Each structure stands twice: as C-alpha cells, then as structure tokens.
Amino acid sequence: MAQSPAGSRADGQSGWANYRTYVRLVYRRYRQRGLIAIGFATLAALLTLWQAAQAPADIDQWIKVSTLLSAIFAVLAAVWSSMKSDIEGKYTLALALAHGYYQNLALRVLSDPAARLIVYRPRTLESLEPAQVQDTCQRLQGEGVTVREVPLPGDDGARSLLQVSKASGANAYLDFPRTLRTLSSLLDYRDREYKATTGGFFTPEHRALVTSQLIDEFFEELRKMAALEKQEDRIVATDNISSLL
C-alpha cells in the first residue's frame, strides 16, 4: 500500500520524538554518574585523535588515543556497575515482601482509626513456623495477655489476625509476618545454585548472617513506609510483645 506524504512526515516526526526521548533517557541514566568525566575524556580523545591524524607516524599520539578511549570505557563500566548495584540494592525480595505486607495487611488494619498493629519481629525464620507461633502465643497467655483470633479489618472475614490485650491496657492487633518464610525458599535456592557453580555450600553461620540481614531489610523498609504515611506510632515491630500492652 502506498504511503501518503503526510504519513511520511508523521513517521519522521514520530521517529524524531522517539530519538529525543532516547537521548533524554540516556542523559537521565548517566547524569551525576560520570557524565561530565565521560564528556571531557571524549573531547580529549577526539582532540588527540585529530593530532594523531596530522602526524600518522607519531606513535605517541596513538598511544594517547588508546589510553583515553580505555579511560572512557572504564568510566562507562563503572557507571553501569553502579547502576546495577543500585537496582539490586533497591529491589530485593525482602523489600518486595515488605511492600506487599504493608499494602495487603498493615493498611487494612490501619483503616480502623483506633487500631494499633504490633508486628512480631523474629530473630530466625524458624520462629515463624506454626508450632513456634503457637508456643509464642501460649507464652503470652502465661504473661497475662489475652490472645484471640479476629477478622482482618476491611477483608470481609476472609482472613484473620490476632488481637492481644491486658486487663490494664488497650487492645492491639498482633501479626506474625509469615510472608518472611519465603526468604527460606530463596536461601535454599541460592544454596543449591552456589553448590552447582562452585561445589561448595552455605555454612550455617553464613546462612544465619544473610537471614538476619534480610529480616533487617524487611523491617527497615516497613518502618520507612509507615513514616512516609505518618503511621510510625501505630505500627510497632518487636519480639517483646507484652511490654507494649
């Protein structure tokens, strides 16, 4: 099918717009990450290349060109590595779990203006297993805390969580963030991957350290989200539940 001149102009304008968008994206990606250094190194390389072209037999000039080009590529590699580190640092599984937990549970609890949410902060992932959770609830009852299961606010009774109280204190909701148990599956996978690629395995000490770091990431992100919504006084993470009642 023949294309009209108007269509050609439109495609040309669209192509130019896409090109400008691409340039803007490239600039945003590299600004404050070595853009100025790359610009100066490129300019120096071009000037040196021009000088080398004036005297092709001068090997020193060509050495300078290769050195400057190497510097440019080194800066680009450093920029890319920095960006990759930022992405990996800002989008880990622990952070994703924290956002899902906050959106799907914490906000529903806080839909009750008088509600307060206590999130049990485990020291190990094993303490979130059903038997361990039951033991913790029995220990709380032994400390004079009333523990009962209630529907999750705003969830039409499809899900439930715990409500805890003392005779002398106000009610509070209590939740054990079982979503963190997903991290155990991740660690198992990384252990198998490490074994397949290196022949080694995670030591118990290494696994415990990584687990602790991931748990810390989860609760730090939860704290940040609560602070952003000005709800930090209504969401408390602790393993000493009775002291807050």
Backbone bond lengths (Angstrom), bond angles and torsions (degrees), N, CA, C in turn:
res aa  C-N    CA-C-N  psi(-1)  N-CA   C-N-CA  omega(-1)  CA-C   N-CA-C  phi
1 M - - - 1.467 - - 1.527 108.93 -
2 A 1.336 116.49 133.76 1.468 120.48 -179.45 1.513 109.94 -70.69
3 Q 1.317 114.90 146.53 1.468 120.79 -179.64 1.507 109.52 -104.85
4 S 1.321 115.63 135.02 1.461 120.05 -178.18 1.513 110.33 -75.59
5 P 1.363 117.69 155.26 1.461 120.21 177.12 1.519 111.71 -57.81
6 A 1.352 115.67 -36.86 1.457 118.29 179.59 1.521 110.35 -62.35
7 G 1.346 115.08 -39.50 1.451 118.63 178.43 1.511 111.07 -64.42
8 S 1.330 116.93 -38.18 1.468 120.48 178.84 1.511 110.71 -63.43
9 R 1.358 115.11 -42.60 1.467 117.90 179.52 1.525 110.06 -63.95
10 A 1.349 114.98 -40.78 1.461 118.43 -178.82 1.517 110.85 -62.85
11 D 1.370 114.66 -42.45 1.454 117.73 178.59 1.523 111.50 -64.36
12 G 1.347 115.84 -38.23 1.455 119.66 178.78 1.510 111.48 -63.99
13 Q 1.364 115.61 -42.53 1.455 119.20 178.48 1.523 111.08 -65.34
14 S 1.364 114.45 -39.39 1.456 118.30 178.67 1.523 110.58 -64.31
15 G 1.341 116.21 -40.92 1.455 119.48 178.53 1.506 111.70 -63.10
16 W 1.354 117.07 -41.38 1.461 121.04 178.08 1.528 110.97 -64.11
17 A 1.360 115.33 -39.93 1.458 118.56 178.26 1.525 110.93 -63.77
18 N 1.345 115.60 -41.61 1.456 118.77 178.09 1.530 111.14 -63.52
19 Y 1.334 115.81 -37.89 1.459 120.32 179.72 1.521 110.17 -64.61
20 R 1.340 116.20 -44.29 1.466 119.47 179.19 1.528 110.76 -63.88
21 T 1.339 116.38 -39.58 1.462 119.66 177.16 1.509 110.96 -61.35
22 Y 1.328 115.32 -41.08 1.464 120.16 178.90 1.525 110.77 -62.43
23 V 1.330 116.27 -44.39 1.463 120.78 179.89 1.522 110.31 -61.16
24 R 1.357 115.94 -42.99 1.464 119.32 179.60 1.530 110.92 -62.70
25 L 1.327 116.31 -41.15 1.453 119.87 179.47 1.525 111.50 -63.74
26 V 1.343 115.39 -42.02 1.461 119.45 178.21 1.522 110.12 -62.37
27 Y 1.356 115.97 -43.71 1.465 119.08 -179.75 1.526 111.01 -61.82
28 R 1.367 116.71 -45.35 1.461 119.62 179.94 1.515 111.82 -61.96
29 R 1.344 115.29 -35.74 1.457 119.11 -178.39 1.525 111.37 -67.00
30 Y 1.326 116.10 -38.03 1.463 118.52 -171.53 1.529 114.27 -102.83
31 R 1.325 118.07 -10.94 1.464 117.33 -178.90 1.526 108.69 -66.46
32 Q 1.299 115.10 144.63 1.456 124.67 -176.61 1.516 111.93 60.52
33 R 1.310 118.37 13.64 1.462 121.52 179.03 1.521 109.64 -129.87
34 G 1.280 118.12 35.83 1.451 120.82 177.67 1.502 113.96 105.50
35 L 1.350 118.04 8.09 1.460 120.33 -178.17 1.522 111.02 -60.16
36 I 1.318 117.75 -45.42 1.464 120.75 -178.33 1.526 110.07 -65.50
37 A 1.330 116.31 -42.75 1.468 119.77 179.31 1.526 110.63 -62.22
38 I 1.308 116.37 -41.46 1.465 120.23 179.56 1.530 110.27 -64.53
39 G 1.342 116.08 -40.72 1.465 120.13 -179.70 1.514 112.09 -62.40
40 F 1.328 116.60 -48.05 1.463 119.83 179.91 1.532 111.64 -65.24
41 A 1.338 116.32 -41.13 1.462 119.16 179.75 1.523 110.92 -64.83
42 T 1.334 116.43 -37.88 1.469 119.94 178.60 1.515 110.97 -66.33
43 L 1.348 116.61 -43.53 1.457 120.76 178.57 1.528 110.74 -61.69
44 A 1.339 115.58 -43.94 1.466 119.25 178.85 1.525 110.92 -63.45
45 A 1.326 116.46 -38.37 1.461 119.77 179.58 1.524 110.97 -65.94
46 L 1.332 117.01 -39.85 1.463 120.48 -179.66 1.528 111.06 -66.60
47 L 1.346 115.84 -42.38 1.461 119.19 179.11 1.535 110.85 -64.61
48 T 1.323 115.68 -41.63 1.460 118.93 179.15 1.521 110.80 -67.14
49 L 1.346 115.71 -36.94 1.462 119.75 177.71 1.530 110.51 -63.84
50 W 1.334 115.49 -38.22 1.484 119.50 178.97 1.526 109.81 -65.90
51 Q 1.332 116.16 -41.65 1.468 119.34 178.27 1.524 110.99 -64.98
52 A 1.342 116.58 -38.68 1.462 119.99 179.81 1.523 110.74 -66.13
53 A 1.321 115.96 -33.86 1.468 119.51 179.92 1.528 110.89 -68.64
54 Q 1.348 116.42 -27.95 1.461 120.11 178.75 1.530 111.30 -72.73
55 A 1.336 115.22 -26.12 1.475 119.48 -179.55 1.518 108.40 -136.36
56 P 1.326 116.83 77.79 1.470 121.03 -173.97 1.522 113.66 -58.32
57 A 1.332 117.80 -25.40 1.459 120.07 -176.24 1.530 112.74 -82.46
58 D 1.354 116.07 -10.40 1.458 119.60 -176.94 1.527 108.78 -81.11
59 I 1.317 118.24 100.44 1.468 122.56 -176.36 1.515 112.57 -66.48
60 D 1.351 116.94 -28.26 1.458 119.73 -179.16 1.518 111.63 -61.78
61 Q 1.339 116.81 -38.75 1.460 120.51 179.64 1.526 110.73 -63.20
62 W 1.333 116.99 -41.26 1.465 120.25 -179.72 1.528 111.07 -68.89
63 I 1.315 115.65 -31.48 1.473 118.88 175.41 1.527 110.13 -65.23
64 K 1.333 116.13 -40.90 1.465 120.16 177.98 1.524 110.90 -62.86
65 V 1.342 116.60 -41.17 1.469 120.47 179.51 1.526 110.13 -60.69
66 S 1.337 116.44 -48.66 1.464 119.88 -178.92 1.524 111.36 -63.34
67 T 1.341 116.72 -35.92 1.459 120.14 178.81 1.522 111.43 -65.55
68 L 1.344 116.44 -44.24 1.462 120.27 179.68 1.522 111.80 -67.26
69 L 1.328 116.78 -38.89 1.469 119.29 177.27 1.525 110.32 -63.97
70 S 1.316 116.43 -38.48 1.461 119.89 177.26 1.528 110.92 -63.17
71 A 1.344 115.46 -38.34 1.459 119.42 178.39 1.522 111.01 -64.41
72 I 1.336 117.04 -40.44 1.466 120.94 179.09 1.524 110.34 -61.03
73 F 1.324 115.70 -47.91 1.458 119.17 -179.26 1.529 111.18 -65.12
74 A 1.327 116.73 -33.43 1.467 119.71 178.39 1.522 110.57 -65.80
75 V 1.345 116.98 -41.91 1.461 120.47 178.54 1.521 110.26 -64.85
76 L 1.344 116.62 -43.41 1.464 119.94 178.17 1.526 111.27 -60.06
77 A 1.325 116.41 -41.69 1.464 120.02 178.90 1.524 111.05 -64.06
78 A 1.340 116.36 -39.73 1.460 120.17 179.07 1.517 111.05 -65.94
79 V 1.338 116.82 -40.36 1.460 121.66 177.97 1.522 110.16 -61.31
80 W 1.311 115.75 -48.14 1.462 119.51 -178.76 1.528 111.33 -62.93
81 S 1.336 116.16 -40.58 1.466 120.17 178.61 1.517 110.60 -63.44
82 S 1.336 116.83 -40.65 1.458 121.10 179.02 1.513 111.07 -63.48
83 M 1.339 116.27 -43.09 1.460 120.22 179.17 1.516 110.74 -63.46
84 K 1.322 116.36 -42.81 1.458 120.08 -179.36 1.516 110.63 -63.64
85 S 1.338 116.96 -39.92 1.458 120.68 178.97 1.515 110.48 -63.99
86 D 1.356 117.13 -40.33 1.457 120.65 178.22 1.520 111.03 -61.80
87 I 1.334 116.24 -44.03 1.459 120.10 -179.14 1.522 110.49 -63.27
88 E 1.341 115.67 -46.84 1.454 119.04 -178.85 1.518 111.27 -64.90
89 G 1.349 116.24 -33.13 1.454 119.19 -179.26 1.515 113.63 -75.78
90 K 1.328 117.77 -29.20 1.458 121.51 -174.57 1.521 113.67 -95.59
91 Y 1.300 117.32 -11.65 1.463 119.49 -175.03 1.528 110.44 -131.46
92 T 1.329 117.17 54.66 1.446 120.69 177.02 1.525 109.38 -87.51
93 L 1.334 115.72 167.61 1.459 120.36 179.71 1.519 110.94 -62.09
94 A 1.340 117.42 -39.94 1.465 120.50 -179.01 1.523 111.34 -60.07
95 L 1.338 117.11 -39.88 1.467 120.26 179.29 1.525 110.67 -69.86
96 A 1.330 116.23 -39.67 1.466 119.52 178.18 1.528 110.42 -62.98
97 L 1.320 117.42 -41.12 1.457 120.83 177.88 1.526 110.92 -63.61
98 A 1.323 116.97 -38.41 1.469 120.58 179.02 1.518 110.94 -63.08
99 H 1.321 117.43 -43.29 1.468 120.33 179.91 1.521 110.83 -66.24
100 G 1.335 117.14 -42.55 1.457 119.61 177.36 1.515 111.81 -62.54
101 Y 1.315 117.04 -40.94 1.465 121.73 179.60 1.531 110.71 -63.82
102 Y 1.318 115.69 -43.92 1.468 119.58 -177.91 1.530 111.02 -65.36
103 Q 1.337 116.05 -44.28 1.459 119.79 -177.20 1.525 111.91 -71.63
104 N 1.317 117.96 -39.74 1.458 121.10 -171.17 1.521 114.45 -90.34
105 L 1.324 117.30 -21.47 1.459 118.95 -179.23 1.526 112.73 -124.63
106 A 1.318 117.03 -54.99 1.471 119.49 -173.65 1.523 112.08 -59.10
107 L 1.321 117.49 -45.37 1.464 119.90 -178.21 1.519 111.93 -64.71
108 R 1.319 117.04 -32.84 1.466 119.55 178.23 1.518 110.93 -69.39
109 V 1.329 116.54 -38.06 1.458 119.23 175.91 1.525 110.35 -64.50
110 L 1.320 115.95 -43.06 1.465 120.03 -176.90 1.518 113.29 -74.80
111 S 1.343 117.04 -5.30 1.466 118.89 174.10 1.528 110.84 -64.16
112 D 1.331 116.59 -20.96 1.461 122.09 171.12 1.528 107.40 -86.49
113 P 1.332 118.07 112.91 1.479 119.89 -174.02 1.526 113.61 -58.43
114 A 1.336 117.16 -24.52 1.461 119.75 -177.62 1.523 112.69 -94.96
115 A 1.311 117.37 0.09 1.459 120.30 -173.74 1.514 112.09 -79.87
116 R 1.327 114.28 150.96 1.454 122.45 173.45 1.519 107.62 -134.02
117 L 1.328 116.80 136.03 1.459 121.14 -175.91 1.519 110.03 -113.18
118 I 1.332 115.66 124.33 1.453 122.16 172.31 1.523 107.32 -102.94
119 V 1.324 116.00 121.17 1.460 121.38 178.91 1.524 107.61 -104.04
120 Y 1.327 115.18 119.64 1.461 119.33 -179.89 1.516 109.17 -67.07
121 R 1.333 115.33 126.16 1.463 120.35 -179.49 1.531 109.52 -100.39
122 P 1.329 117.31 105.80 1.461 119.40 -176.67 1.522 111.70 -78.26
123 R 1.328 115.32 153.58 1.460 119.74 172.54 1.520 110.96 -91.60
124 T 1.330 114.86 -24.66 1.464 120.96 175.56 1.530 108.21 -136.59
125 L 1.321 116.32 158.96 1.459 120.33 177.77 1.526 110.84 -70.16
126 E 1.315 117.06 -26.71 1.468 120.46 -179.67 1.523 111.54 -63.14
127 S 1.340 117.36 -27.50 1.463 119.71 -178.98 1.522 112.88 -72.11
128 L 1.344 117.06 -3.68 1.463 121.32 176.00 1.523 112.19 -99.61
129 E 1.323 116.73 0.59 1.458 120.01 175.66 1.527 109.46 -67.96
130 P 1.338 117.70 149.18 1.479 120.50 -175.05 1.520 114.09 -51.41
131 A 1.312 117.68 -43.34 1.465 119.68 -178.86 1.527 111.10 -64.37
132 Q 1.329 117.42 -39.33 1.463 121.27 179.49 1.525 111.03 -68.94
133 V 1.340 116.68 -38.10 1.465 120.50 177.60 1.529 110.02 -63.15
134 Q 1.321 116.21 -42.55 1.456 119.99 178.54 1.528 110.91 -62.66
135 D 1.312 116.89 -41.39 1.465 120.21 177.69 1.525 110.92 -61.53
136 T 1.327 116.61 -40.62 1.472 120.16 179.44 1.524 110.78 -64.23
137 C 1.322 116.93 -41.75 1.468 120.60 179.23 1.527 110.38 -64.77
138 Q 1.328 118.18 -40.15 1.459 120.97 177.81 1.517 111.14 -65.12
139 R 1.333 116.47 -37.64 1.461 119.82 177.35 1.530 110.34 -64.09
140 L 1.346 116.80 -39.95 1.465 120.35 178.30 1.528 110.95 -63.04
141 Q 1.319 116.37 -40.94 1.461 119.56 178.72 1.521 110.75 -64.42
142 G 1.323 116.40 -35.32 1.462 119.90 175.89 1.520 112.76 -66.26
143 E 1.359 116.38 -21.40 1.463 121.46 177.85 1.528 111.86 -92.37
144 G 1.331 116.12 10.34 1.463 120.36 177.93 1.513 114.84 85.98
145 V 1.322 117.52 18.54 1.463 121.83 179.47 1.524 109.24 -97.93
146 T 1.305 116.16 130.16 1.460 121.21 174.89 1.525 108.93 -83.34
147 V 1.315 116.58 126.83 1.463 121.98 -178.57 1.522 107.93 -122.34
148 R 1.322 116.24 123.11 1.463 119.12 177.03 1.518 110.29 -142.57
149 E 1.315 115.43 152.29 1.455 121.51 -179.07 1.522 109.63 -88.76
150 V 1.326 116.47 132.72 1.469 121.79 -179.03 1.529 108.80 -134.79
151 P 1.352 117.39 157.93 1.478 119.68 177.91 1.525 111.01 -65.64
152 L 1.305 115.79 147.08 1.463 121.16 175.20 1.516 108.95 -69.89
153 P 1.331 118.70 124.85 1.463 120.82 -179.37 1.531 112.00 -55.12
154 G 1.328 115.43 136.38 1.464 120.23 176.67 1.500 114.74 73.96
155 D 1.352 117.06 15.94 1.465 118.96 -176.73 1.520 112.10 -120.05
156 D 1.324 118.04 10.68 1.471 123.72 176.47 1.527 111.74 57.39
157 G 1.314 117.01 30.80 1.449 120.57 176.29 1.509 115.55 74.70
158 A 1.343 117.76 5.82 1.466 119.99 -179.09 1.521 111.72 -71.96
159 R 1.305 117.26 -28.90 1.463 121.71 179.66 1.517 108.92 -128.84
160 S 1.310 115.60 162.96 1.457 120.04 -179.33 1.520 110.06 -138.39
161 L 1.318 114.89 163.39 1.452 122.09 171.91 1.509 107.64 -146.82
162 L 1.302 117.60 -175.67 1.457 120.67 -174.97 1.520 110.80 -100.54
163 Q 1.318 114.28 150.63 1.457 120.75 172.43 1.520 106.84 -121.19
164 V 1.314 116.43 130.28 1.461 121.09 -176.94 1.520 109.40 -123.05
165 S 1.332 114.90 148.21 1.466 119.30 179.45 1.512 109.67 -161.29
166 K 1.323 114.65 159.05 1.451 122.60 170.33 1.512 108.17 -118.06
167 A 1.311 116.32 161.14 1.464 119.95 -178.10 1.524 111.31 -59.75
168 S 1.344 116.10 -31.51 1.460 119.76 -176.09 1.523 113.46 -97.20
169 G 1.333 116.63 0.47 1.464 118.43 -175.18 1.510 113.18 -126.73
170 A 1.330 115.03 175.99 1.459 121.38 179.70 1.528 110.48 -86.23
171 N 1.332 114.92 161.62 1.457 120.14 177.39 1.519 110.51 -70.31
172 A 1.305 114.91 153.52 1.459 121.54 172.82 1.523 107.82 -148.32
173 Y 1.306 115.36 149.98 1.456 119.54 174.41 1.524 108.48 -84.14
174 L 1.324 114.88 145.68 1.461 121.42 178.94 1.521 108.77 -128.38
175 D 1.320 115.35 133.04 1.461 118.61 176.88 1.519 110.02 -136.20
176 F 1.331 114.16 140.73 1.457 121.79 172.22 1.528 106.81 -100.06
177 P 1.339 118.40 112.27 1.476 120.84 -173.20 1.527 111.80 -71.07
178 R 1.332 115.33 79.27 1.470 120.24 -177.24 1.522 112.26 -64.94
179 T 1.328 115.92 -16.79 1.469 118.80 177.31 1.531 111.45 -58.87
180 L 1.329 116.87 -24.16 1.463 120.15 179.30 1.527 112.48 -66.12
181 R 1.322 116.83 -18.29 1.462 118.54 179.42 1.532 111.67 -64.85
182 T 1.348 116.26 -18.15 1.464 119.87 174.71 1.521 110.89 -58.64
183 L 1.335 116.48 -30.30 1.460 120.26 179.99 1.523 111.70 -62.30
184 S 1.327 116.55 -29.81 1.458 120.03 178.48 1.522 110.41 -63.84
185 S 1.343 116.59 -40.11 1.467 120.35 177.25 1.524 110.74 -64.21
186 L 1.346 115.94 -39.19 1.465 120.09 178.09 1.517 111.00 -62.36
187 L 1.322 117.00 -44.43 1.462 120.55 -179.20 1.526 111.31 -66.23
188 D 1.334 115.95 -36.86 1.468 118.82 176.54 1.527 110.57 -62.29
189 Y 1.335 115.32 -42.09 1.466 120.01 -179.97 1.528 110.76 -65.19
190 R 1.330 116.81 -45.07 1.462 120.24 179.47 1.532 110.94 -63.41
191 D 1.309 116.57 -35.31 1.458 120.39 178.13 1.529 110.33 -64.10
192 R 1.343 116.57 -44.66 1.464 119.83 178.83 1.520 111.08 -66.06
193 E 1.341 116.12 -39.20 1.457 120.46 178.85 1.524 110.81 -63.91
194 Y 1.320 116.77 -43.63 1.467 121.80 179.90 1.517 110.57 -63.33
195 K 1.319 115.51 -41.16 1.456 119.75 179.38 1.520 111.44 -65.15
196 A 1.356 116.70 -40.09 1.462 120.57 -178.58 1.521 112.31 -69.04
197 T 1.335 117.24 -32.32 1.469 120.23 -175.14 1.523 113.31 -92.51
198 T 1.336 117.20 -27.83 1.465 119.95 -175.30 1.524 113.41 -120.82
199 G 1.327 116.23 -15.31 1.450 118.80 -176.13 1.515 113.43 82.49
200 G 1.328 117.33 -2.94 1.460 121.14 179.23 1.514 111.48 -98.78
201 F 1.319 115.76 -166.07 1.454 120.42 179.22 1.522 108.75 -155.40
202 F 1.342 115.47 161.45 1.453 120.56 177.57 1.532 109.49 -70.13
203 T 1.306 116.14 130.99 1.459 119.16 171.74 1.534 108.42 -76.43
204 P 1.314 118.02 156.04 1.478 119.74 176.97 1.524 112.13 -56.49
205 E 1.326 116.82 -35.50 1.472 119.93 179.80 1.524 110.92 -66.59
206 H 1.342 116.60 -41.80 1.458 120.48 179.50 1.525 110.49 -65.54
207 R 1.311 116.89 -43.68 1.463 120.41 179.50 1.529 110.89 -62.56
208 A 1.333 115.91 -42.01 1.465 119.36 179.16 1.521 111.28 -63.58
209 L 1.340 116.97 -38.86 1.460 121.02 179.26 1.523 111.18 -65.44
210 V 1.330 116.90 -46.82 1.464 120.61 179.69 1.527 110.28 -63.34
211 T 1.333 116.81 -42.10 1.462 120.63 178.81 1.520 110.89 -59.29
212 S 1.329 116.40 -45.49 1.466 120.65 179.57 1.523 111.18 -60.99
213 Q 1.335 117.15 -41.35 1.459 120.91 179.71 1.523 111.20 -64.79
214 L 1.327 117.16 -41.32 1.465 120.60 -179.35 1.530 111.23 -67.96
215 I 1.316 116.64 -39.46 1.467 119.99 176.62 1.526 110.10 -63.27
216 D 1.327 116.50 -42.17 1.469 120.35 177.73 1.526 110.91 -61.33
217 E 1.340 117.02 -41.86 1.469 120.92 178.57 1.525 110.80 -60.78
218 F 1.325 116.48 -43.74 1.463 121.19 -179.69 1.525 110.90 -58.00
219 F 1.327 116.55 -51.18 1.470 119.61 -174.94 1.524 112.14 -75.00
220 E 1.314 118.04 -29.13 1.461 119.45 175.51 1.527 110.30 -67.50
221 E 1.325 116.80 -40.83 1.470 119.60 177.74 1.523 110.71 -67.41
222 L 1.316 117.11 -37.71 1.468 120.83 176.58 1.524 110.33 -62.12
223 R 1.320 116.22 -40.90 1.472 120.46 178.26 1.524 111.06 -63.74
224 K 1.327 116.40 -41.88 1.466 120.25 -179.57 1.526 111.34 -63.63
225 M 1.333 116.56 -42.40 1.465 119.37 179.68 1.520 111.14 -65.66
226 A 1.328 117.07 -40.47 1.459 120.19 178.08 1.524 110.73 -64.06
227 A 1.338 116.62 -40.69 1.466 120.37 178.63 1.522 110.90 -65.77
228 L 1.325 116.84 -38.21 1.459 120.56 179.62 1.520 111.12 -62.82
229 E 1.340 115.52 -35.63 1.470 120.26 179.28 1.528 112.22 -91.32
230 K 1.357 115.45 5.73 1.465 120.89 -178.29 1.540 111.51 58.31
231 Q 1.318 115.08 41.18 1.458 121.20 -179.76 1.526 111.74 -119.72
232 E 1.334 116.61 16.06 1.464 119.20 -174.38 1.526 113.05 -63.54
233 D 1.347 117.75 -23.64 1.467 120.00 178.88 1.521 111.96 -79.79
234 R 1.316 116.69 -12.68 1.470 120.06 -175.79 1.524 112.77 -107.32
235 I 1.330 117.53 -6.16 1.461 122.01 175.75 1.524 108.17 -124.28
236 V 1.314 116.07 116.55 1.462 120.80 -176.56 1.523 108.26 -125.08
237 A 1.313 116.66 131.67 1.472 122.29 177.05 1.520 108.66 -108.31
238 T 1.343 116.60 125.29 1.448 120.95 -178.11 1.531 110.59 -161.62
239 D 1.324 116.34 161.80 1.463 120.11 170.86 1.532 110.01 -109.27
240 N 1.357 116.81 1.87 1.460 122.52 176.58 1.523 108.49 -110.82
241 I 1.315 115.32 76.61 1.474 121.51 -169.39 1.512 112.02 -68.09
242 S 1.321 117.78 -45.39 1.479 120.25 -172.98 1.520 111.84 -63.51
243 S 1.335 117.77 -25.41 1.471 119.72 -179.50 1.523 112.27 -69.06
244 L 1.337 117.91 -16.84 1.452 121.05 -178.04 1.534 112.50 -95.63
245 L 1.321 116.74 1.20 1.467 120.36 -176.83 1.516 111.58 -106.41
